[in-house]
Amino acid sequence: MFTLYGRPGWGSALVEAQLVWYGHEFEPVDFDNLFTSAEAREKLARVNPLAQVPTLEMPDGSVMTESAAITLLLADGAGAKSLVPPPGDRNRAQFLRWLVFLVANVYPTFTYADDPNRFVGDKSAQGDYEVRIKIYREKLWRLVEGIVGAPFFFGEKMTALDIYIAVMTHWTPKRAWFEANCPKLMAIAHRVDALPELQAVWQRHYPKG
């Protein structure tokens, strides 16, 4: 059995949705806010020294971190249910490109801005720092909006990228902004929201929708 260390609404939702999609048995272990709770960070650091989620303990006791790496690993042997285009698939290269784009470009904007004290010691500069990150994040999302297909990222076949979109549109700048500025991304998010296989996941992480 897998053990998923996370927090409702945070990045662990990305992995939880995939575990459920593939039918894996797992135990969720939820932590308090890792930005405000030293106790939570200390406990998680025993498994993942960076004290970040998602952290996935494998059935053999080994530990996997980094959502993109977990995404690729969980797809191994999944067959027709795989959320990752296989080698030789015409969408494989672009899937890898945009998966890494989300985790290497968009995701870090939360790492940097959620707790500015970690990166900007001068409190008087933190406000401008956060604003600049916000503007940059919105620019990144508009880039993604310009290339996505319909009804899913690559058309008819759903991939893990669609789960990323469904989860990450819940985060700042929030879904109202996406509705107004990135309607194609929001259309994808709504389609993933409606998947019957993932209803329990969304209810646990986003009970208010």
KOLVEXLUM-359441 format. One record per residue (C-alpha): residue in one letter; x, z, y. Coordinates in steps of 0.2 Angstrom, whole numbers, padded with zeros to 4 digits, always signed. Layout:
residues N
AXZY...
end
This chain:
residues 209
M+0000+0000+0000F+0005-0003+0018T+0006+0010+0031L+0003+0004+0049Y+0009+0015+0063G+0000+0011+0079R-0013+0015+0093P-0030+0008+0095G-0031-0006+0108W-0012-0008+0108G-0001-0021+0099S-0004-0014+0082A-0021-0022+0083L-0012-0039+0080V-0005-0033+0063E-0021-0024+0058A-0031-0039+0060Q-0019-0049+0049L-0019-0036+0036V-0038-0036+0035W-0038-0055+0035Y-0027-0056+0020G-0036-0042+0011H-0021-0030+0010E-0024-0012+0007F-0016-0001+0021E-0017+0016+0029P-0018+0016+0048V-0008+0030+0056D-0013+0032+0075F-0002+0040+0088D-0006+0047+0105N-0001+0038+0121L+0018+0034+0118F+0021+0033+0137T+0014+0051+0140S+0017+0060+0124A+0035+0065+0120E+0028+0072+0103A+0021+0056+0098R+0037+0047+0103E+0047+0059+0092K+0036+0057+0077L+0036+0038+0078A+0055+0038+0081R+0057+0045+0063V+0051+0028+0057N+0056+0017+0071P+0070+0023+0082L+0062+0013+0097A+0046+0022+0095Q+0036+0006+0097V+0020-0001+0089P+0017-0010+0078T+0028-0002+0065L+0023-0007+0047E+0029+0002+0032M+0030-0009+0017P+0024-0005-0001D+0042-0003-0006G+0045+0010+0008S+0055-0002+0019V+0050-0004+0037M+0046-0019+0047T+0044-0020+0066E+0042-0034+0079S+0024-0042+0077A+0031-0060+0076A+0042-0055+0061I+0028-0046+0053T+0016-0061+0056L+0028-0073+0047L+0031-0061+0033L+0013-0057+0029A+0009-0076+0028D+0021-0078+0014G+0011-0082-0002A-0005-0082+0007G-0010-0099+0002A-0025-0107+0010K-0029-0091+0020S-0012-0091+0029L-0012-0089+0047V+0005-0098+0049P+0006-0117+0047P+0018-0120+0032P+0034-0130+0033G+0030-0148+0034D+0013-0145+0044R+0012-0155+0060N+0008-0139+0069R+0023-0129+0062A+0035-0131+0076Q+0023-0128+0090F+0016-0113+0081L+0034-0105+0081R+0037-0110+0099W+0021-0102+0106L+0022-0087+0094V+0039-0083+0101F+0034-0088+0119L+0020-0074+0118V+0032-0061+0111A+0047-0065+0121N+0039-0069+0138V+0021-0062+0139Y+0023-0046+0129P+0038-0040+0138T+0029-0040+0154F+0019-0025+0147T+0035-0016+0142Y+0042-0018+0159A+0027-0014+0169D+0017-0001+0159D+0030+0013+0164P+0040+0007+0179N+0050+0023+0179R+0060+0017+0164F+0067+0002+0174V+0065+0006+0193G+0072+0023+0198D+0067+0020+0217K+0048+0025+0217S+0046+0016+0234A+0051-0001+0225Q+0040+0002+0210G+0024-0005+0218D+0032-0022+0223Y+0040-0022+0205E+0023-0021+0197V+0015-0034+0208R+0029-0046+0205I+0027-0044+0186K+0008-0046+0187I+0010-0063+0196Y+0023-0068+0183R+0012-0063+0169E-0003-0073+0176K+0009-0088+0178L+0014-0087+0160W-0005-0086+0154R-0009-0102+0165L+0005-0111+0155V-0003-0107+0139E-0020-0111+0146G-0013-0129+0149I-0009-0133+0131V-0022-0124+0120G-0034-0134+0110A-0052-0130+0104P-0060-0122+0095F-0044-0114+0091F-0026-0115+0098F-0022-0130+0086G-0040-0137+0084E-0051-0133+0069K-0038-0122+0059M-0036-0104+0065T-0019-0097+0066A-0011-0080+0070L-0010-0087+0088D-0028-0085+0090I-0028-0067+0085Y-0014-0064+0098I-0025-0072+0111A-0040-0061+0106V-0030-0045+0107M-0020-0049+0122T-0034-0054+0133H-0040-0036+0132W-0024-0031+0141T-0020-0033+0160P-0026-0044+0169K-0041-0041+0157R-0055-0052+0151A-0064-0055+0168W-0048-0063+0175F-0046-0074+0159E-0065-0079+0161A-0062-0085+0179N-0044-0092+0177C-0041-0096+0158P-0058-0102+0151K-0050-0111+0136L-0041-0095+0131M-0057-0085+0133A-0066-0097+0122I-0054-0094+0109A-0055-0075+0111H-0074-0076+0109R-0073-0086+0093V-0060-0074+0085D-0071-0059+0091A-0086-0067+0081L-0077-0069+0065P-0086-0058+0052E-0070-0054+0043L-0063-0045+0058Q-0078-0035+0065A-0072-0018+0058V-0055-0021+0067W-0063-0026+0084Q-0075-0011+0083R-0060+0001+0079H-0049-0006+0093Y-0062-0012+0106P-0078-0003+0103K-0084-0007+0121G-0081-0026+0118
end
